[in-house]
Structures are given as C-alpha cells and as structure tokens.
Amino acid sequence: MTPELKHETVLLNEAVDALVTNEAGVYIDGTLGRAGHSRLILERLSSAGTLLAFDKDPAALEVGAALARADSRFSVIHDSFAALESHVSARGLVGQVDGVLLDLGVSSPQLDDASRGFSFMADGPLDMRMNNLAGQTAAQWLNAAAADDIAVVLKEYGEERFARRIARAIVSAREEHPFSTTSELAAVIARANPSKEKGKHPATRSFQAIRIFINRELDDLADVLAQSLKVLRPGGRLVVISFHSLEDRMVKQFIQRKEKGEPVPRHLPIRDDMLKREMKTIGKAMKASAEEVERNVRARSAIMRVAEKLV
C-alpha cells in the first residue's frame, strides 16, 4: 500500500466551477492524482452524471479504484491522457463530453516521496517515471545519452542557460561512477552550474527538464489538447492548469489558434463567418489567490486557462 502523503489540490473550486456546466454531463479528469478535483466534480454531478479519470501513476490508481468502488458514476483508466480519444471512442462518447480537466505536471505526493526520484530535496533512486512500472528511468537515460542530447533536453525543457556545461559534467561524472541517486545528480549539476538564481536550487531547471523528457510531458500535452477538441461536444469546456511557462505557452497558443480559425492569405475576401473558429476563451487566465499560495507554496506558479468548444 502506498504511504499517505499530503496533497492539496491547486485551484480546486475555481477549476470545477469553470468545468461543470451540466450536472448530468460526461466529464474527464485527465490527471486523477489524489482525486481532489474528481471528488468535487462528483459532488457537483447528479445521479445521471459520469466522470472518467486517467493517470499513469500506479499510486493514483489505488485512489481511483477505491473511489470507483464507492461511486458507480466514476471510473479510472491506467493510461496517459494522451490516449484519451481512444478510450472515449471505445465508450461511444466522442463528441458527447461536457468537459475535460487537465492538472499538469508532477503532484506533491510524487515530489515528496523520495523513492520516486523526482526531487533533489531528499535522496532517492534516480527514477522520475510517472508510471514507475514501465519505461526508461532517468538514471538509465543519463548513463547512456550523448552529451549533445542531454544538453538539448536541458535547454529545451528546462530553459537552462548552462545546458552544455552541465551536460558535459554529467557525462564526465558517469564515467567514474554511473548515476543511481538524485543526490548524486544534484551535486554534479550544482558544481557545474555557475548560476545563482535567488531562492532556486541550481539543479531545479535540469531536474524539471529531465522529468519532462522521461515522461514525454509536452508531447502528451500536444496530443491531449488536439484530442480534447475532438471528444468535446459544442459548448463543452477545456480547463487546463499549468505549472511552468512551457506548458502554459502550449495551452495558450493552442486556444488562440482555435479561436482565430485556419490561417488564410491576408488579402483574400473572407467573411468572419467563413473562418473555422473552433473555440472561445472563457474569462482571463487565473492564478492562485494569495491565501491559497500562503497555504500551499506550490500553487504560486499555477495558471489556469478555460476555453469552450464552438462547433
């Protein structure tokens, strides 16, 4: 049994308020986690409502299985939300979903459990897989990847200015002793990184980048955004909570593209009603309140965007 680790769901009421517009509707929680959003969604639904949740993490599946036993309106799938369309299609629900919620990134229980290897704050095996039953660990990749490949990951997914310097240090260090723990990696990065960002550990950006790469987080996000539009009914809502600029930029640009419609040559005589506009933004991007950030410091970087399908 997975040990109980504290988790406070970010933007809980705000997200569910934006998502649920039909108490008898069909909803998807793309990131079950510890079921904070899912439990509140179920509270808002009538007996005719349905909630389908996804998660790659086996620990989240334990939570989901217990909730499914207690509530017949709920079911959980052990898979990435990047497989959303295939599972929705198998249930005959494409074009009938009233809302999709995506709470991105890594959860507090994952960060706080040293055995998962997501954090440099406590020593643990260098794993970083959200589904720790399958796929390549961070240690396996770092001990085999070329310096250039490591540098690209650190630069693209961590926006790390000293990516090449850190990558060379990683390759040099592993020749003497292959990486197996988070503290080993954090120490090598700290020595190689000359940056002194106030309040930020020198390994922060690199750990984020490696985690994103190992779990295909941005690839999966691109997939699920496109698939969400397919499964939603007209008037259905997409609600996304992001925790870093790379995620939020992708979400913002996706919604903007679907609001503007397909690009057309500037001087063609196209009427506005001829543009294929597929979504509209609902409200402004929302951040956690000062009170929420005071309770839960990890909420400080959260940003929520909401869009509605038009056709």
The 8 nearest C-alpha neighbors of each residue, nearest first, counted from 0:
[[1, 2, 61, 58, 3, 62, 57, 60],
 [0, 2, 58, 3, 61, 4, 57, 59],
 [3, 1, 4, 0, 112, 58, 108, 5],
 [4, 2, 1, 5, 108, 0, 6, 112],
 [3, 5, 108, 2, 6, 111, 112, 107],
 [6, 4, 108, 3, 7, 107, 111, 33],
 [5, 7, 107, 108, 8, 4, 33, 106],
 [6, 8, 9, 5, 295, 35, 107, 11],
 [7, 9, 35, 11, 6, 10, 36, 33],
 [8, 10, 11, 298, 7, 287, 301, 291],
 [11, 9, 13, 14, 12, 287, 8, 298],
 [12, 10, 9, 14, 13, 8, 36, 15],
 [11, 13, 15, 14, 16, 10, 39, 36],
 [12, 14, 16, 10, 11, 15, 17, 18],
 [15, 13, 17, 16, 12, 11, 10, 18],
 [14, 16, 18, 12, 17, 13, 19, 40],
 [17, 15, 13, 14, 18, 12, 19, 20],
 [18, 16, 14, 15, 19, 13, 305, 238],
 [19, 17, 15, 16, 98, 236, 14, 20],
 [18, 20, 21, 15, 16, 17, 22, 98],
 [19, 21, 18, 22, 97, 17, 24, 16],
 [22, 20, 24, 23, 19, 97, 44, 48],
 [21, 23, 44, 45, 24, 48, 43, 20],
 [24, 22, 48, 47, 21, 45, 44, 25],
 [25, 23, 48, 21, 22, 97, 49, 26],
 [24, 26, 49, 96, 97, 48, 50, 98],
 [25, 27, 50, 98, 97, 96, 99, 49],
 [28, 26, 99, 51, 52, 50, 29, 100],
 [29, 27, 52, 100, 30, 31, 99, 51],
 [28, 30, 53, 101, 80, 52, 100, 27],
 [29, 31, 54, 28, 53, 32, 102, 101],
 [30, 32, 34, 54, 52, 53, 28, 33],
 [33, 31, 59, 34, 30, 54, 106, 35],
 [32, 34, 35, 59, 31, 62, 6, 63],
 [35, 33, 37, 31, 32, 36, 38, 62],
 [36, 34, 37, 38, 8, 33, 39, 11],
 [35, 37, 39, 34, 38, 11, 40, 15],
 [36, 38, 34, 40, 39, 35, 41, 28],
 [39, 37, 41, 40, 35, 36, 34, 42],
 [38, 40, 42, 41, 36, 37, 43, 35],
 [41, 39, 37, 43, 42, 38, 36, 15],
 [40, 42, 44, 38, 43, 39, 37, 50],
 [43, 41, 39, 40, 44, 38, 45, 37],
 [42, 44, 40, 41, 22, 39, 45, 19],
 [45, 43, 22, 41, 48, 42, 23, 40],
 [44, 46, 47, 22, 48, 23, 43, 41],
 [45, 47, 48, 44, 23, 72, 49, 22],
 [48, 46, 23, 45, 49, 24, 44, 22],
 [49, 47, 23, 24, 44, 45, 46, 25],
 [50, 48, 25, 72, 26, 73, 24, 51],
 [51, 49, 26, 73, 27, 25, 72, 52],
 [50, 52, 27, 74, 75, 73, 28, 26],
 [53, 51, 28, 75, 27, 29, 31, 76],
 [54, 52, 29, 76, 30, 75, 31, 80],
 [53, 55, 30, 77, 56, 78, 31, 79],
 [54, 56, 78, 130, 79, 77, 129, 57],
 [55, 57, 130, 129, 59, 58, 54, 60],
 [58, 56, 60, 59, 130, 55, 61, 77],
 [59, 57, 60, 56, 61, 1, 62, 32],
 [60, 58, 32, 62, 56, 61, 57, 33],
 [59, 61, 63, 57, 62, 58, 64, 77],
 [62, 60, 64, 59, 63, 58, 65, 57],
 [63, 61, 59, 60, 65, 64, 33, 66],
 [64, 62, 60, 66, 65, 61, 75, 67],
 [63, 65, 67, 61, 66, 62, 60, 68],
 [64, 66, 68, 62, 63, 67, 61, 69],
 [65, 67, 63, 69, 68, 64, 70, 62],
 [68, 66, 64, 70, 73, 69, 74, 65],
 [69, 67, 65, 66, 70, 64, 71, 73],
 [68, 70, 66, 67, 65, 71, 73, 64],
 [71, 69, 67, 72, 68, 73, 66, 74],
 [70, 72, 73, 67, 69, 68, 74, 49],
 [73, 71, 49, 70, 50, 48, 74, 46],
 [74, 72, 50, 67, 71, 70, 51, 49],
 [73, 75, 51, 67, 52, 50, 76, 72],
 [74, 76, 52, 53, 63, 51, 77, 64],
 [77, 75, 53, 78, 52, 54, 74, 51],
 [78, 76, 54, 55, 53, 60, 75, 79],
 [79, 77, 55, 54, 76, 53, 80, 82],
 [80, 78, 81, 55, 82, 54, 53, 77],
 [79, 81, 83, 82, 29, 53, 223, 78],
 [80, 82, 223, 219, 79, 222, 83, 220],
 [83, 81, 80, 85, 84, 79, 86, 78],
 [84, 82, 80, 86, 81, 85, 87, 223],
 [83, 85, 87, 86, 226, 82, 88, 230],
 [84, 86, 88, 87, 83, 82, 89, 90],
 [87, 85, 89, 88, 83, 84, 90, 82],
 [88, 86, 84, 90, 92, 89, 85, 93],
 [87, 89, 91, 85, 90, 86, 93, 92],
 [90, 88, 86, 87, 91, 85, 92, 84],
 [91, 89, 87, 88, 92, 86, 93, 85],
 [90, 92, 88, 89, 93, 87, 95, 86],
 [91, 93, 95, 87, 90, 88, 94, 96],
 [94, 92, 230, 88, 95, 87, 91, 229],
 [93, 95, 232, 230, 231, 96, 92, 229],
 [94, 96, 232, 92, 93, 231, 97, 230],
 [97, 95, 231, 25, 232, 98, 230, 26],
 [98, 96, 235, 25, 26, 24, 231, 232],
 [97, 99, 236, 26, 235, 96, 18, 237],
 [98, 100, 27, 237, 26, 28, 238, 236],
 [99, 101, 238, 28, 29, 239, 237, 27],
 [102, 100, 239, 29, 103, 30, 240, 238],
 [103, 101, 240, 30, 239, 100, 241, 104],
 [104, 102, 241, 101, 240, 242, 105, 30],
 [105, 103, 242, 106, 102, 241, 216, 211],
 [104, 106, 109, 107, 103, 110, 129, 117],
 [107, 105, 109, 108, 110, 104, 32, 6],
 [106, 108, 110, 109, 6, 111, 105, 5],
 [109, 107, 111, 4, 110, 106, 112, 6],
 [108, 110, 106, 107, 112, 111, 105, 115],
 [111, 109, 107, 108, 117, 118, 112, 106],
 [110, 112, 108, 109, 107, 113, 4, 118],
 [111, 113, 109, 114, 110, 115, 108, 4],
 [114, 112, 123, 115, 116, 121, 111, 122],
 [113, 115, 123, 112, 116, 124, 126, 122],
 [116, 114, 113, 117, 112, 126, 127, 109],
 [115, 117, 125, 126, 127, 124, 123, 114],
 [118, 116, 127, 110, 115, 109, 126, 119],
 [117, 119, 120, 110, 116, 121, 113, 181],
 [118, 120, 121, 181, 182, 185, 122, 117],
 [121, 119, 118, 122, 182, 113, 111, 181],
 [122, 120, 119, 113, 123, 118, 182, 181],
 [123, 121, 182, 181, 113, 180, 119, 120],
 [122, 124, 113, 114, 180, 116, 181, 125],
 [123, 125, 180, 116, 126, 179, 114, 181],
 [126, 124, 180, 116, 181, 138, 179, 137],
 [125, 127, 136, 116, 137, 124, 128, 115],
 [128, 126, 117, 116, 210, 137, 115, 125],
 [129, 127, 131, 130, 126, 214, 136, 213],
 [130, 128, 56, 131, 55, 127, 214, 105],
 [129, 131, 56, 55, 128, 132, 133, 57],
 [130, 132, 128, 133, 129, 56, 57, 134],
 [133, 131, 130, 134, 57, 128, 56, 129],
 [134, 132, 131, 130, 135, 128, 136, 129],
 [133, 135, 136, 132, 128, 131, 130, 213],
 [134, 136, 139, 137, 140, 133, 213, 128],
 [137, 135, 126, 139, 138, 128, 140, 127],
 [136, 138, 126, 140, 139, 125, 127, 141],
 [139, 137, 141, 125, 136, 140, 179, 178],
 [140, 138, 136, 142, 137, 141, 135, 143],
 [139, 141, 137, 143, 138, 142, 144, 136],
 [142, 140, 138, 143, 144, 139, 137, 178],
 [141, 143, 139, 140, 138, 177, 144, 173],
 [142, 144, 140, 141, 139, 145, 138, 170],
 [145, 143, 141, 140, 142, 148, 146, 149],
 [144, 146, 148, 147, 149, 143, 170, 141],
 [145, 147, 149, 166, 148, 167, 150, 170],
 [148, 146, 150, 145, 149, 151, 163, 166],
 [149, 147, 151, 145, 150, 146, 144, 152],
 [150, 148, 146, 152, 151, 147, 166, 153],
 [149, 151, 162, 163, 147, 153, 166, 148],
 [152, 150, 154, 148, 149, 153, 155, 147],
 [151, 153, 149, 155, 150, 154, 156, 208],
 [154, 152, 157, 150, 208, 162, 151, 205],
 [153, 155, 158, 159, 151, 152, 162, 157],
 [154, 156, 152, 158, 153, 157, 151, 208],
 [157, 155, 208, 152, 153, 158, 154, 211],
 [156, 158, 208, 204, 153, 159, 154, 205],
 [157, 159, 154, 155, 156, 160, 153, 204],
 [158, 160, 154, 157, 162, 161, 153, 204],
 [161, 159, 162, 158, 154, 163, 194, 153],
 [162, 160, 164, 159, 163, 165, 192, 193],
 [163, 161, 150, 165, 159, 153, 164, 154],
 [164, 162, 150, 166, 165, 161, 167, 147],
 [163, 165, 167, 161, 166, 162, 168, 191],
 [164, 166, 168, 162, 163, 167, 191, 188],
 [167, 165, 163, 169, 146, 150, 168, 164],
 [166, 168, 170, 164, 169, 165, 146, 171],
 [167, 169, 165, 171, 166, 170, 172, 191],
 [170, 168, 166, 172, 167, 171, 173, 165],
 [171, 169, 167, 173, 168, 172, 146, 166],
 [172, 170, 168, 169, 174, 173, 167, 175],
 [171, 173, 169, 174, 170, 175, 168, 176],
 [172, 174, 177, 176, 175, 170, 171, 178],
 [175, 173, 172, 171, 176, 177, 170, 142],
 [174, 176, 173, 172, 177, 171, 170, 178],
 [175, 177, 173, 174, 172, 178, 179, 171],
 [178, 176, 173, 142, 179, 174, 175, 172],
 [179, 177, 138, 173, 180, 176, 142, 183],
 [178, 180, 125, 138, 124, 177, 181, 183],
 [181, 179, 124, 125, 123, 183, 182, 178],
 [180, 182, 125, 184, 183, 122, 119, 123],
 [181, 183, 185, 122, 184, 180, 119, 186],
 [184, 182, 186, 181, 180, 185, 187, 178],
 [183, 185, 187, 181, 186, 182, 188, 178],
 [184, 186, 182, 188, 187, 183, 202, 189],
 [185, 187, 189, 183, 184, 188, 182, 190],
 [188, 186, 184, 190, 189, 185, 191, 183],
 [189, 187, 191, 185, 190, 186, 202, 192],
 [190, 188, 186, 201, 192, 187, 191, 202],
 [191, 189, 187, 188, 192, 186, 193, 168],
 [192, 190, 188, 165, 189, 187, 168, 193],
 [191, 193, 189, 194, 190, 188, 201, 165],
 [194, 192, 191, 195, 190, 189, 161, 201],
 [195, 193, 192, 196, 201, 161, 160, 189],
 [194, 196, 197, 193, 201, 199, 200, 192],
 [197, 195, 199, 194, 198, 201, 200, 193],
 [198, 196, 199, 195, 200, 194, 201, 203],
 [197, 199, 196, 200, 195, 201, 203, 194],
 [200, 198, 196, 197, 201, 203, 195, 202],
 [199, 201, 202, 203, 198, 196, 189, 195],
 [202, 200, 189, 203, 192, 199, 194, 188],
 [201, 203, 205, 200, 185, 188, 204, 189],
 [204, 202, 206, 200, 205, 201, 207, 199],
 [203, 205, 157, 207, 206, 202, 159, 208],
 [204, 206, 208, 202, 207, 203, 153, 157],
 [205, 207, 209, 203, 208, 204, 202, 210],
 [208, 206, 204, 210, 205, 209, 157, 211],
 [207, 209, 157, 156, 205, 211, 153, 206],
 [208, 210, 212, 206, 211, 207, 213, 205],
 [211, 209, 213, 207, 212, 208, 127, 206],
 [212, 210, 216, 208, 214, 209, 213, 215],
 [211, 213, 215, 209, 210, 214, 208, 216],
 [214, 212, 210, 211, 215, 209, 137, 128],
 [213, 215, 216, 211, 212, 128, 210, 129],
 [216, 214, 212, 218, 213, 217, 211, 219],
 [215, 217, 211, 219, 214, 218, 220, 212],
 [216, 218, 220, 219, 215, 221, 246, 211],
 [219, 217, 221, 215, 220, 216, 222, 81],
 [218, 220, 81, 222, 216, 217, 221, 215],
 [219, 221, 217, 223, 222, 218, 216, 224],
 [220, 222, 218, 224, 219, 223, 217, 225],
 [223, 221, 219, 220, 81, 225, 224, 226],
 [222, 224, 81, 226, 220, 225, 221, 227],
 [225, 223, 227, 221, 226, 222, 220, 228],
 [226, 224, 223, 227, 222, 228, 221, 229],
 [225, 227, 223, 229, 228, 224, 84, 222],
 [228, 226, 224, 230, 229, 225, 223, 231],
 [227, 229, 226, 231, 225, 230, 224, 308],
 [230, 228, 226, 227, 231, 94, 93, 225],
 [229, 231, 93, 94, 227, 228, 96, 226],
 [232, 230, 96, 94, 235, 228, 229, 95],
 [231, 233, 94, 95, 235, 96, 234, 97],
 [234, 232, 310, 308, 309, 235, 231, 307],
 [233, 235, 308, 307, 309, 232, 236, 97],
 [236, 234, 97, 232, 98, 231, 233, 308],
 [235, 237, 307, 98, 306, 18, 97, 99],
 [236, 238, 99, 306, 305, 98, 100, 307],
 [239, 237, 305, 100, 304, 99, 101, 18],
 [240, 238, 101, 304, 303, 100, 102, 241],
 [239, 241, 303, 102, 302, 103, 101, 301],
 [242, 240, 302, 103, 247, 301, 246, 243],
 [241, 243, 301, 300, 302, 104, 103, 240],
 [244, 242, 245, 246, 241, 247, 300, 301],
 [243, 245, 247, 246, 248, 242, 241, 249],
 [246, 244, 248, 247, 243, 249, 156, 217],
 [247, 245, 249, 248, 244, 243, 241, 250],
 [246, 248, 244, 250, 249, 241, 245, 251],
 [247, 249, 251, 245, 246, 250, 244, 252],
 [250, 248, 246, 252, 247, 251, 253, 245],
 [249, 251, 247, 253, 248, 252, 254, 246],
 [252, 250, 248, 254, 253, 249, 247, 255],
 [251, 253, 255, 249, 254, 250, 248, 256],
 [254, 252, 250, 256, 255, 251, 249, 257],
 [253, 255, 257, 251, 256, 252, 258, 250],
 [254, 256, 252, 258, 257, 253, 251, 259],
 [257, 255, 253, 259, 258, 254, 252, 260],
 [256, 258, 277, 254, 260, 278, 255, 259],
 [259, 257, 278, 255, 276, 279, 256, 260],
 [260, 258, 256, 257, 276, 255, 261, 274],
 [261, 259, 276, 275, 257, 274, 258, 256],
 [260, 262, 275, 263, 274, 259, 276, 256],
 [263, 261, 260, 264, 259, 274, 265, 256],
 [262, 264, 265, 261, 267, 269, 266, 274],
 [265, 263, 266, 267, 262, 268, 269, 261],
 [266, 264, 267, 263, 268, 262, 269, 270],
 [265, 267, 264, 268, 269, 263, 270, 262],
 [266, 268, 269, 264, 265, 263, 270, 262],
 [269, 267, 266, 270, 265, 264, 271, 263],
 [270, 268, 267, 273, 271, 274, 263, 272],
 [271, 269, 273, 272, 268, 274, 267, 275],
 [270, 272, 273, 274, 269, 275, 276, 260],
 [271, 273, 270, 274, 275, 269, 276, 260],
 [274, 272, 270, 271, 275, 269, 276, 260],
 [273, 275, 260, 272, 271, 276, 261, 270],
 [276, 274, 260, 261, 277, 273, 259, 272],
 [275, 277, 260, 258, 274, 259, 257, 278],
 [276, 278, 309, 257, 310, 308, 258, 275],
 [279, 277, 308, 258, 309, 257, 307, 276],
 [278, 280, 307, 258, 306, 281, 308, 309],
 [281, 279, 306, 305, 282, 307, 278, 254],
 [280, 282, 306, 305, 279, 307, 283, 304],
 [283, 281, 280, 284, 305, 304, 285, 306],
 [282, 284, 285, 281, 304, 280, 305, 303],
 [283, 285, 304, 303, 302, 282, 286, 305],
 [284, 286, 303, 302, 283, 304, 287, 301],
 [287, 285, 302, 301, 303, 288, 284, 299],
 [286, 288, 291, 298, 10, 292, 299, 301],
 [287, 289, 291, 290, 292, 286, 299, 293],
 [288, 290, 292, 291, 293, 287, 299, 294],
 [291, 289, 293, 288, 292, 294, 287, 295],
 [290, 292, 294, 288, 293, 289, 295, 287],
 [293, 291, 295, 296, 289, 298, 294, 299],
 [292, 294, 290, 291, 295, 296, 289, 288],
 [295, 293, 291, 292, 290, 296, 298, 289],
 [294, 296, 292, 297, 293, 298, 291, 7],
 [295, 297, 292, 298, 299, 293, 294, 291],
 [298, 296, 295, 299, 300, 292, 301, 107],
 [297, 299, 301, 292, 296, 300, 295, 9],
 [300, 298, 292, 297, 301, 296, 287, 286],
 [299, 301, 242, 298, 302, 243, 297, 286],
 [302, 300, 242, 298, 241, 299, 286, 240],
 [303, 301, 286, 241, 285, 240, 284, 242],
 [302, 304, 240, 285, 239, 284, 286, 241],
 [305, 303, 284, 239, 238, 240, 285, 302],
 [304, 306, 238, 281, 237, 280, 239, 303],
 [307, 305, 280, 281, 237, 279, 236, 278],
 [308, 306, 236, 279, 278, 235, 234, 237],
 [307, 309, 278, 233, 234, 235, 277, 310],
 [308, 310, 278, 277, 233, 234, 307, 279],
 [309, 233, 277, 308, 278, 232, 234, 276]]
